[in-house]
Amino acid sequence: PPLEREFRGLWVASVSNIDWPSKPGLPVAEVKRELELILDWAQASGLNAVILQVRPAGDALYKSSLEPWSEYLTGKQGRAPEGRWDPLTFAVESAHQRGLELRAWFNPYRARHPSAKGTLARSHLTNRRPALVKRYGTHLWMDPGEPAVLAHTVRVVMDVVRRYDIDGVHVDDYFYPYKERDRRGQVIEFPDAESYARYQRDGGTLARDDWRRDNVDRLVHALHDSI
């Protein structure tokens, strides 16, 4: 049967300033103009949705009481943009004016990307709850085996769902990180021995890899039901 509607989306990445903003710390007027150019291009190209990365690494490209402002936006994690400007409100309104959906894109587990240059804000989860975050290779990762990580991620996403007129939620990298290797080429185990041991002490019987898959399943399930 003929399709009633097609989903034609465009991903806009903020991590490492891949797509938007083009660099951290730009004046608000320039950041707005850059996003408007992306939205204009999406509209002119016949797309109907934009998927905007608003939480690249436990930070926020929107006004949040749960996580700090993103370094990729203002140049310093925790620093608010000029004039109390809220990029997500602007993005939603600007997209809708062009007949585009605006969907919010979250990274549920990444706590720090190697492209970050500044220090982590005091309000970042790494500083508030250091036991929940692990260093693995060049990244910091929230441990998916910690129930508090699941609860925090759902709380962050639902905060956006409730306060902004977004048209959908997308999650990226909603799995354990790709395997890292040491200098000899040996696989480095993700450092979740403590959370797995706690799971076993509480009566858990799944093998470690099955437990990891179940942790991801439970996050997706909780997000789905909450939204």
C-alpha positions as CSV (number, residue, x, y, z in Angstrom):
1,P,0.0,0.0,0.0
2,P,1.2,3.6,-0.6
3,L,2.8,5.3,2.4
4,E,0.7,8.0,4.0
5,R,3.9,9.7,5.3
6,E,7.6,9.3,5.1
7,F,10.1,10.1,7.9
8,R,12.9,12.1,6.3
9,G,15.3,13.2,9.1
10,L,18.6,14.9,9.5
11,W,21.0,14.3,12.4
12,V,22.6,17.5,13.8
13,A,25.5,16.6,16.1
14,S,26.8,18.9,18.8
15,V,29.6,16.6,20.2
16,S,33.0,17.8,19.2
17,N,31.2,20.7,17.4
18,I,30.7,18.3,14.4
19,D,27.6,20.1,13.0
20,W,26.3,22.8,15.4
21,P,27.5,25.0,16.9
22,S,30.5,25.1,14.6
23,K,32.7,26.1,17.5
24,P,32.2,26.7,21.3
25,G,31.7,30.1,22.7
26,L,30.2,31.8,19.7
27,P,27.9,34.9,20.2
28,V,24.3,33.9,20.6
29,A,23.3,35.6,17.3
30,E,25.8,33.6,15.4
31,V,24.7,30.3,17.0
32,K,21.1,31.1,16.1
33,R,22.1,31.9,12.5
34,E,24.0,28.7,12.1
35,L,21.0,26.6,13.3
36,E,18.7,28.6,11.0
37,L,20.8,27.8,8.0
38,I,20.7,24.1,8.9
39,L,16.9,24.2,9.2
40,D,16.6,26.2,6.0
41,W,18.6,23.6,4.2
42,A,16.5,20.8,5.6
43,Q,13.3,22.4,4.5
44,A,14.6,23.2,1.0
45,S,15.8,19.6,0.7
46,G,12.4,18.2,1.3
47,L,13.2,16.8,4.7
48,N,10.6,16.8,7.5
49,A,12.5,16.3,10.7
50,V,15.6,17.4,12.5
51,I,17.2,15.3,15.2
52,L,19.2,17.6,17.4
53,Q,21.8,16.3,19.9
54,V,21.0,18.0,23.2
55,R,22.9,15.8,25.6
56,P,26.2,14.7,24.2
57,A,28.0,13.7,27.4
58,G,26.0,14.2,30.6
59,D,25.7,17.9,29.7
60,A,22.9,20.0,28.2
61,L,22.3,22.3,25.2
62,Y,19.2,23.6,27.0
63,K,18.4,25.0,30.4
64,S,18.6,22.2,32.9
65,S,18.6,21.9,36.6
66,L,19.9,18.4,36.4
67,E,23.0,18.7,34.3
68,P,25.4,21.5,33.4
69,W,25.5,23.6,30.2
70,S,27.6,22.0,27.5
71,E,31.1,23.1,26.8
72,Y,30.3,22.6,23.1
73,L,27.9,25.5,23.3
74,T,29.5,28.1,25.6
75,G,33.1,27.1,25.7
76,K,33.0,26.2,29.4
77,Q,30.9,23.5,30.9
78,G,28.4,24.9,33.3
79,R,28.5,28.4,31.8
80,A,25.1,29.6,30.6
81,P,24.7,31.4,27.3
82,E,24.3,35.1,27.1
83,G,20.9,36.6,28.0
84,R,19.4,33.5,29.5
85,W,18.9,32.2,26.0
86,D,17.5,28.6,25.7
87,P,18.8,26.9,22.4
88,L,16.2,24.1,22.6
89,T,13.2,26.4,22.8
90,F,14.7,28.4,19.9
91,A,15.3,25.1,17.9
92,V,11.8,23.8,18.4
93,E,10.1,27.1,17.5
94,S,12.3,27.6,14.5
95,A,11.8,24.1,13.2
96,H,8.1,24.2,13.6
97,Q,7.9,27.5,11.7
98,R,9.4,25.6,8.8
99,G,7.1,22.7,9.0
100,L,9.8,20.5,10.5
101,E,9.7,18.1,13.4
102,L,12.3,18.8,16.1
103,R,13.4,15.6,17.9
104,A,15.8,15.7,20.9
105,W,18.8,13.3,20.7
106,F,20.3,12.0,24.0
107,N,23.5,10.0,24.7
108,P,22.5,8.0,27.7
109,Y,25.8,6.7,29.0
110,R,28.7,8.9,27.8
111,A,30.0,11.2,30.5
112,R,33.0,12.8,28.7
113,H,34.2,12.8,25.1
114,P,37.9,13.1,24.4
115,S,37.2,16.3,22.3
116,A,36.3,18.1,25.5
117,K,39.0,20.5,26.6
118,G,37.8,22.1,29.8
119,T,37.2,20.8,33.3
120,L,34.0,19.1,34.3
121,A,31.5,21.4,36.1
122,R,30.8,20.8,39.8
123,S,27.2,19.8,38.9
124,H,28.3,17.1,36.4
125,L,27.4,13.6,37.5
126,T,31.1,12.7,37.5
127,N,31.7,15.1,40.4
128,R,28.4,14.7,42.1
129,R,28.3,10.8,42.0
130,P,31.8,9.7,41.1
131,A,31.1,6.0,41.9
132,L,28.7,6.0,39.0
133,V,31.2,7.0,36.3
134,K,34.1,4.9,35.0
135,R,37.1,5.8,32.8
136,Y,37.4,3.4,29.9
137,G,40.0,4.2,27.2
138,T,39.8,7.9,26.3
139,H,36.2,8.4,27.5
140,L,34.3,8.6,30.8
141,W,31.2,6.4,30.8
142,M,28.3,6.2,33.2
143,D,28.1,2.6,34.3
144,P,24.9,1.1,32.8
145,G,24.9,-1.5,35.6
146,E,24.2,1.1,38.2
147,P,20.4,1.5,38.9
148,A,21.1,5.2,39.7
149,V,22.4,5.8,36.2
150,L,19.2,4.4,34.7
151,A,17.1,6.6,37.0
152,H,19.1,9.7,36.3
153,T,19.0,9.2,32.5
154,V,15.2,8.7,32.6
155,R,14.8,11.8,34.8
156,V,16.9,13.9,32.3
157,V,14.9,12.8,29.3
158,M,11.6,13.2,31.0
159,D,12.5,16.7,32.1
160,V,12.9,17.6,28.4
161,V,9.7,15.7,27.4
162,R,7.7,17.6,29.9
163,R,9.1,21.1,29.4
164,Y,9.7,21.4,25.6
165,D,7.4,20.9,22.6
166,I,9.7,18.3,21.0
167,D,8.3,15.8,18.5
168,G,10.3,12.7,19.6
169,V,13.2,11.3,21.6
170,H,16.2,9.6,20.0
171,V,19.0,7.8,21.9
172,D,22.4,7.1,20.4
173,D,25.2,4.9,21.8
174,Y,22.6,3.2,24.0
175,F,25.0,0.2,24.5
176,Y,28.2,-0.5,26.3
177,P,31.2,1.1,24.7
178,Y,33.2,-0.6,21.9
179,K,36.0,-2.7,23.2
180,E,39.2,-0.9,24.0
181,R,42.6,-2.6,23.7
182,D,45.9,-2.0,25.5
183,R,49.2,-1.4,23.9
184,R,49.7,-5.2,23.4
185,G,46.3,-5.5,21.6
186,Q,44.6,-7.2,24.5
187,V,41.0,-6.3,25.2
188,I,40.4,-4.2,28.3
189,E,37.4,-5.2,30.3
190,F,34.8,-2.5,30.9
191,P,35.3,-1.7,34.7
192,D,31.9,-2.8,36.0
193,A,33.0,-5.6,38.3
194,E,31.7,-3.8,41.3
195,S,28.2,-3.2,40.0
196,Y,28.1,-6.8,38.6
197,A,29.2,-8.2,42.0
198,R,26.5,-6.2,43.7
199,Y,23.9,-7.6,41.2
200,Q,25.0,-11.2,42.1
201,R,24.9,-10.5,45.8
202,D,21.3,-9.4,45.4
203,G,20.4,-12.7,43.8
204,G,21.1,-12.0,40.1
205,T,21.9,-15.1,38.1
206,L,22.6,-13.7,34.6
207,A,26.0,-14.2,33.0
208,R,27.9,-10.9,32.8
209,D,27.3,-10.2,29.1
210,D,23.6,-11.2,29.4
211,W,23.4,-8.9,32.5
212,R,24.9,-6.0,30.4
213,R,22.3,-6.6,27.6
214,D,19.6,-6.6,30.2
215,N,20.7,-3.3,31.6
216,V,20.4,-1.7,28.2
217,D,17.0,-3.4,27.7
218,R,15.7,-2.0,31.0
219,L,16.8,1.5,30.1
220,V,15.0,1.5,26.7
221,H,11.9,-0.1,28.4
222,A,11.9,2.6,31.1
223,L,12.3,5.4,28.6
224,H,9.5,4.0,26.4
225,D,7.1,3.6,29.3
226,S,7.9,7.0,30.9
227,I,7.5,8.9,27.6
